[in-house]
Structures are given as C-alpha cells and as structure tokens.
Amino acid sequence: MTEFTAITGEDVKTLRAIAGDGAVIDDPKQLQQWSRDSYWYSPVLKAELDEKCAEVIVRPGDLAALIEVIAFAFKQRVPVTLRGAGTGNYGQGVPLHGGILLDTKSLTGILELEPGRIRAQAGAKLIDLERAANGIGAELRFYPSTIMTATAGGFLAGGSSGIGSVTHGTLWDPGNVLCVTIVTVEAQPRVITVDSVEQLRGVIHNCGLTCVIADLTFALAPKQPWEEYALVFDDFENSFRFGHALAGSDAVVKRLVSVFEAEISGYFKQLIRNGAAEAGKALVLLELANSDSAMRALAAQHGGTVTYHNPPAHYHAGGMMLSDFTWNHTTLWAMKAEPAMTYLQDLFDAQSFVEQHRARKARFGDSVLTHIEFMRFRGELVPQGLSLVRFESKARLWEIIAWCESNGFWVANPHTHRLDEDVRWNGQPILDAKARWDPLALLNPGHLGAPA
C-alpha cells in the first residue's frame, strides 16, 4: 500500500497556482462541511465517518487544471477523494485519509446534445441535463430523486437507478451509458475515452475508486407528456398487486411506480394536507404518459382510489413533485418525523412478495416498513425495496439483514462504505480498472476492502 503524504502549506500554494485562489479551500469549517456526503442516513456510517475530513478542497475550472492537480497528487503521493453534489448515501465521498477533496462543481458544461444522447462534464447537474434535453424533445432515461442537486459524474460513479428505471433499467444496462472520458492517476495522467461494455464496468458505480470522470455521455429517450398520480388503498397487498400489474403492462407508459405501506403515508404531511395521501392507508405514486384509462381500469380491479392528478403542463414546472417522496427521499421524510429511522435496500421476489412481506411482518412487526420501487434489473421487472427500519443497534440491523437474506431477499447493505461489500459491485472489472488507471491506489483509499 502506498504511504500517503500530508498536505503542507507549500502544497496549498502550489494548488492555488494550478487552479486559482478561489478554487482551493483550506478553511477548517468548510473542510468539515464539504468532506461528507449523505452517509448520515445510516447511524452505523455516521458513527464511523463523522470525524473524517480532507486537508484541502480543490475545484478545477477546466480539464487542463484537473489533469495538473492529479499529476501533483501522484507526484506527492497525496490521496484524492472525488466529490459531486454529496447526495450519495454510502459514505464513499468521505476522505478517510485526508488529502485532496477533488470537487467537480465548476465543471458544468454540456458538451454535445442530440435527440439520442447528451454529453456533459462531470459536475453538470442532472436537472440541467434534463431541461436541455427537453428543449430538443428528449429526456433523461432515468435519474435519482435528488435530480435538482445531483451531478452527472456523481450519479454515474455512485448511483445505479431511479425515476425511469421501471422502464429503462440501471446504469449497468447496455445502452444507458454510452461513453465516459476519464483521467488516469499517473505521473503523466492520460485522458481516455471509455466506450466498450467491458471497460465501462470499471467506471459505472466505481465510487470514485478507479479513475477521475471528466465527462460522460448518457443515452436519452423521447420526451413524454408525463402526468403524476397518487392512489390510496385500504389493503397494502392490493396496492402491491396493482403496482406490479401496472409496472408490467405493455399498455402503460411509465416513469415511476412507487408503493408504500400504510404507516409510511403518515410521514408525507404535505401529501396528506392536499388530499393526495391518507394516514392509515397504503399509497401508490405514479408518473405515467398517455395511460390514464389503463391505469384507472387496473386501479378499479384492485380497490384503489385516485386522490391526486397533476397534468403534463405542470410536470416539473416548479411546484410539488411526487418523486420528492419516492426512492430514498422516502427515508428522509421518515427521518424528519422519527430521527432514529433508517433503511434497507432489499430486493423482493416478484412472485413470492406477499409471502415474503407477511413473513417479515410476523418476525419484525413495525420495526420494518415496506417501500417498493418497481424497476428493471438485469432485464427483469423487480420490486426493489427501500424499506424503512427503526434503528435500535447495529447488531439488530445486521440481524434483520441476515434474516432477509436467509428468506429469499437480495440485500444491498447501505450501512457499509466499502464498495466490495455491496452485492451490486462489478467485482474484477473494478479491480482491473483500478490497477490500470490508479496504480498507486491514491483514489478514495479505505473504501475498498479487497486488495487493489
């Protein structure tokens, strides 16, 4: 393992000469503020990572400065942690060994745009990509619920799926990520275009461990006239059956199908105030296009009542967005009401969901609340869980995870910051990429348990 070197006052001067005075920060309060992502969703990670901090923040304004900062870090043997908007929940944006926090917030350019693709610098916000695409009759295939602040590079390196994944799958699915421009961490950093499926496996969801992302190209979909709906159900199992039928229907054009156990509805105060949700009733939130009649027919079959409808003219127009209550935003609403709440990423079996849900309820009661996001995963429609958990202790949390895994759930543990402890990681392609592009293992050290 490389022996890292601490940042000195002379190093800070050198970095300012490279990137400019305003692009280099060594103020202790700002270092604490920016040296963290949203790991605090996990009380386990909070205890492990709260005191970790970078020694200096650098925000290069162009590719030339980015390359020069990387060359400096290699020469000095200084660790480098990459940062987008800090919306990731796994702690992998936290510097464990000090060093440089390389912030891409100044690299925001949209470099190419055509109906089927958009190329943007790593620091460009996803909402800006979506709006630019909308301007030519296109849209992002999918995006996280943090679209208003998340960056393109941060999503590629730390995300996986989101709103739209019910149709288009994940970042790993071929055709969603078309190309990535990376910079290697070497004495003379190379700028490489990565566009093969195999090499992309070393970049997608790499959590900043294999390379520095300079820019990327996402595939786009044709823009749709999206409408938002909320429905309530007296019975949670019926709400799931409705969501499953809707998500799997070829007659329905969908971007979002989210299902919530009744107790979760109580956390959505804004939805309750405007009549979209009802405390004590299961809830389904939808984004559909040209599918109103098909949706209402399915809702009638499963006992659902439409309580809210937002037409296409008001979609993403500055008001309330239903997606703000979905994916891991659900956890945030729960934590606002109950600070001890946390979550699991637990994949249910679509054919035995009811049995799995009932068994977990019998075992853990309201300690675990079911929240489902329907998505395409490895080509199959699946009920992806972002279940809420009332945290008692790490031992209890690990007990719940072990029980789930032994009862047919597929759990991606969000309470570890090590990439190779996430069952979704790409394995050997990540290790091979790190060996090729980061030979001294300066990128994000400590966030990978396996030998680099």
N, C-alpha and C positions, 0 to 999 in steps of 0.2 A: 504493500500500500504506500502511496506517495506520502511523504512527510510534508504537511502543509506549512506555509509561511504566513505569519501575521502581517496585516496591513500596517504600514508605517506612515508617518506624516509626509515623507518624501513620495511614497506611493500615491497618496491622495493628490499631491501636487501634479504628479505625472498624469494621473487620470483626468484631472481638470484640464491639463494641456491637451489631452486627446479629445475629450468630449465637451469641454466648455465648463465654465464655473457653475452655471446654473444647473448643469446636468449631473453634478456629483454632490452627494449629500452625506455628511458625517455627523450631523446633529443627533445626539443620543435619543431624543424623544421621537424624531422622525424615523430613526433606525428601528425603534421598537414598534412604531405604528405600521411600517411597511414590511417588516420581516415576518409577516404572518398571513396566512390565508384563512379560510373559514373552518379550520380544524376544530374550533370550539363547539361545533355541532356534536362532537364526541367528548364526553367527560374524560374518557381514557386518554385521548390525544391531548386534551387541554392540560392535564396533569404532566404529560411528558414534554410538551413543546413550549409552554408559556414563557420560559426564560431564554429561549434560543433567539439569537439576533445576529444580523450581518454586521460587518465592520464598516462598510461603505456601500452606498447605493449609487449606481451609475445608470444613466438613461441616455444611451447614444441616440443621436438625431438622424443618423443615416447609416447605410451599410458599411461605409468605409470606417467610421468611428467604431461600429460594432466589432468589426474584424480586428481593429487595433487594440481594443480593450481585451479581446480574447487572447491575442498574441501576448499582451502584457501579463495576463493571468497565467498563461502557460510558462512564460519565462521566469516569473517569480514564484511559481508553484502555489498560487492562491486559489482556493476553491471558489466556484461560481454557482450561484443558485439563480434560476430563471424565474421571472415573475410576469404575469399578465395583469389581470384585474384582482387577483386574490380571491376569486369566488369558489375555488376548489375546496372540497371538504375533507381532504385526506392528509393535510399537513405536509404535502410534498413541495409546497412553496416556501417552507420554513428552512432557513440556513442552519444546519446542525453544527457546522464547524466554522462559523463566522465568514470571513472572506467578502466577496463581492456579491451583492444582490443586483443582477442584471435585469433592469426593468425596461420592458419594451413599449411603454406608454407613449413614447414620442415617434414610434414607427407605425404610422396610422394610414399610410397611403393605400388607396385602391388602384392597383396597377393595370388590371385588364378586366373588362366586363363585356360579356356577350350572353345571348339567351341561355346557353347551357352551362356556363362556368363563370366564376369570379375569382380573380387573383388579388390577394391583399397582403399587406405587410402584417407581421405577427401581432402588432399592437392595435390593429384596427378593431373597433367594437363591432360585435355581431349585428347590433341594431342598425349600424351604418351600412353594413353589407346588405342586410335585408331591404332597407329603404332604397339603396342604389339599385338592387336587383328589381324591386317593384317598379322602378322608373322605366325599365325596359320590358315589363310584362313577365318578370320571373320572380322567384323567391328562393330562399334557402330551403333545402330539403328537410332539415331539422336543426334544432338549436336548443340550448338549455333554458330553463325557466329564468335564468339570470341574463337573458338576452340584452337587457338595457345597459349592462355594465361589462359583461364578459367579453374577452378579446378572442380573435380568431386563433392566434397561436396558443393561448391558454386552453381554449376548448379542444384543439387538436391534441395537445400534449397531456391534458388532464381530464378531459371529458370522454364521453362514449356515445351518448344518445340524447333524446329529449323530445320536445314537441315536434311531431312529424315522424318520429321513429315507428309509430304504428303502421306507417306506410313504407318508409324508406330504410328502416333498419338502423344500423350503427355506423360509426366511423370506420370500423373494421370491414364493413361490407364493400366488396369491389365496386368501384364506380362512384362512390361518395366523395372520397378524397382523390383528386386527380394527379396532384403534383405538389411537392414541397421543395423549397430552396433551403438548404441547411448550410451552416458553417461549422467546420470541424474545430476541435480544440487541440491545436498543434502549434509547433513553433512558427510555422507559416500556415495559418488557417486556410483551408480550402473551402471554396463555395461550390456546392454540389447540387445538381438537380436530381431529386429522387422521384421516380415515377413508376417503377416496377412494383407489382403487388408484393413481392418478397421483401424488397428494401423498405417499402412503406411500413411493413410490420415492425421495423426497427425505429420508426418515428411516431406512429399513431399510439397515443396513450403511453408515451415513454416517460411521462412525469419529469421531463427535464433532465433525464439521465444519459441520453446518448448523443445529443447534438444541440446546437442552437438553431432554432427555427427563425429564418429571416422573413420568408413569405410562404404562402400556400395558395393552392387552388382548390376550391370546393365546386362540386357539381351543383347546378341549380335545377329547379323544377319550374314548370309553367305556373304563373301566378293564378291562384284560385280565389273565388269570391267567398271567403271564409265567414261563417256565422257561428256565434257562440250560443251554447245552450246549457242550462242546468236542469236536472231532473231529480226528484226525490222518490224514494221507495220505502215502504213500510218494512220490507224484508231485505236484508243485506245480500243474501244468497241470490235473490231475484235480480238485484242490481248488478251483481257479477254476471249472471247469465245474460242479462240484457247487454252489458258491455262487451262480453265475449262474442255474442251473436253480431253485434253492430261492427266490432273491430274486424270480424272475419267476413263480413258481407261485401261481395263484389259490387253491390248496388249502391254502396255508401262511399263517398269520397271523404276521407277523414284525416285530420292532423293531430287530434287529441282525443283520447278516450280514457278518462280517469275515474276510478271508483273508490268510494270511501265508506268505511264502516260508520255506523250512526254516531258513535261518540266523537268521531273526528269532526263531524259537521259543527259541533259546538264551538270549535276553535275559530271558525270562519265568521267572525262577528259582522264584518261588512256584508257578506253574502246573506246572513240572517236578516240584517236590517233592511235590505232591499228585497227580501222575499225570495231570493234565489235558493237559499238553504233553509232547512228547518231543524232545530235541535231535536235529537232523538230519532231522526230519520236518515237512512242511508242516502248518499249523494252521488250523482254522476255528473261530471263536467265534460263537455264536448266542444270540439271545433270541427265543423262539417262544411262541405260545399255542395250545393245542388242536391241535397239529400234529405230535405225536410220531411217529405211524405214517408219515405222508407224508414226514417228514424222514428216517427210518431207511430207508425204501424207496429214496429218492434216494441216500443215503449208500452203500447196498449196490451200487447201479448204478455208482458212481464210485470204489469202493475205499476208502471212508472208514470209520474205526472210532471209535465214540463212546467217549470216555475220561472224560467228566465230565458229570454232570447235577445241576442244582440245582432242586428243585421250587418251585412258586409260594409255598408257605408261607415259604420262606427268601429270597425275592426282595426285595432292598433292606432286609433285616432287620438289617443291621449287620455282616455278615461280608464275605467277599471278593465283589467284583462283577466279573464278566468285562468289563464296559465299562471298567473301570480299566486294561485292557490294549489298548484299541482307540482309534480316531481318533488324536488327537495325543498321547495317553498312551503310545502305542507308541513314539514318538520319545523320550519322557522315559525309558522303560526302557532304550532303546538307549544314550542318552547317559550313563546311570548306569554302564553297562558299558564304553562307549567314549566318552570326553568329546568326541572330535572328530567324532562323528556328528551329522548334521543331517538335513534332509528337503526334499522337494518336494511340491507339490500338483499332481498330474498326472492328468488325466482320460484314461483309455484308451477306445478304441473297442470296444464290447462284441462286435462281430462279428469284429474282427481282433486281439483281445487277445493270443492266443497268438503270432501273428506279431510283434506289437509287442514283447512281452516277450522273445521269443527274439532279436530284432534288438538290443535294448538290452543283453541279456546278452552277446551276441557282441562288442558295442562296448565296454562298460564293465565287464564281469565283476561281481565282488562289490563294486565301488565303489558300485553302486546295488542296493538290495534292495527287492523289490516287496511292498507292503502295500496291500490293496484294501478299501475300504468301499463296499458296494453302496448306492446311493441313487437317489431320484428327482430328476432335474434337468431343468428346463424340460419337465416332463411325461413324460420318458423314463427308463427304468431304465438306470443307467450304472455302470460300475466306476470309482469315484473313487479315485485313488491318493493315498496319503500315504507315498510311497516314501522309504526311508532312503538317505542319501548319506554316504559317508565324505569329510569335507571335507578338501581339500588346499589350495585357494586360491579366491579369488573368481573368477579367470579360468577355472579348471577348472569351477567350479559353473556359470558362465554358458555354458561350452562344452556342458555336459550339458543345460542348459535349451534352448539353441539346437538341439542335435541332436534332442531330444524334439519340439520344435515343428516341425521340418522332417520328422519321421517320423510325423505324424498325432496326436501327443499334444496335449492342450489344457492348458497350464500356467498356473496362477495363482501367480506368483512370490512365495513367502513371505519373500523376503530384501530387500524394499523396504518402507519405512514410508509411501510416498506412495500414497494411495488410488487415484489415477488411473493408477497403474502396475500395478494389479490388474485383470486382464481381466474380472472379475466386476462391477466397479463400475457404478453406474447412469447414469453419464455426465451428460448435460444436465440431467436432473431434479435431480441433486445440486447442480450449479452454479446452477440456477434457485432452488432452495430456499435455498442459502446467500445469494444476492443478496437474497431476500425477508426472511429471518429473521436474518441476521448481516451487515448492510450494511457494517460496518467490518472484517469478516474478523478478529474477535478470537478466534474459536473455533479452537483447535488449529492455530495458524499453523505453516506449514512442512511439513505433512503432505499437501499438495495441490500438485502441480506446475502444473496448469492455472490460468490467471487466474481469480480468483473473481468 
